[in-house]
C-alpha cells in the first residue's frame, strides 16, 4: 500500500510531536495513553539492580580452577611394634595400636617391677606420709595412669586410621574443580564437614594432653618425694648432731656442718 507524500508528512510530524510530549500529555486527547520518560529511568534502575544480583549469584556459583595450590598431605601414623623377647612387653604392641584397656593393663604389668606380696604386713606398720608410703602412693598412681595413657595412644592411632578415608574424601571434594562440588551450598557443607573433623581431632588431642598431664603429675611426685627425702635426711642428721655430742677429744663443741 502506497502512502502519499501528504500523509507521510503528517505521520512524521506526529512522531516528532510524540517525542516532545510531557509526562502528563495524552495522545490525541485520549487519557488512557500517556508517555512518561521517568518510567524509563525507573526501569533502567531496576535492570541495573537485577544485573548486580545476577553477577553476585554468578560469582557465588563459580569455582576455583587451581585449588591444588592449597592442598597438603595427610600425615598417617604407622603402627608401632614393641619388641618382645621373653614376654617382658606382652600386650604392649596391641595396647599402643588399638583401643584395648585389657592389653594396656597386661602390657604395663609385664613391663614393670611388681610390688612384693608381703607388702600388706609391712605397710600396716607405716604411717601415712612416711617415705615408704609416699613411694607406694606414687607406684599406685603410676599403675593407674600409665595403662590409661597406653589405651589413649592406641585409641588415637586406631581412630586416625579409621578416619583416614573420611579425611581423604573431604580433601578430594574440597580440591575438586568440577561444577558438581562447587555450588555455594556444597562449599558451605564442605566447610561444616571440615569443622566437624577438626572438632573430632581436637577432642582426641585433648585426651592425649590430659594423659600427658597425668604422667607429669606422677613424675613430679617422684621428684618431689626424692627432694623431700633428701631434705628430711639433712634435718635428721643435724638434729642428731645437736642432740648427741660427738666432739673429738679436747674439743668444746660438735662440728655440725660436715656431711654424714
PEZI-V200615 format. One record per helix or strand. SS is the DSSP state (helix for helix, strand for strand). FROM is the first residue (numbers start at 0). LEN is the number of residues. If there is no record, write none. Layout:
# PEZI-V200615
[[SS;FROM;LEN] [SS;FROM;LEN]]
This chain:
# PEZI-V200615
[[helix;4;15] [strand;25;1] [helix;26;3] [strand;33;1] [helix;36;25] [helix;66;4] [helix;91;6] [helix;100;11] [helix;118;5] [helix;130;32] [helix;163;11] [helix;178;3] [helix;183;60]]
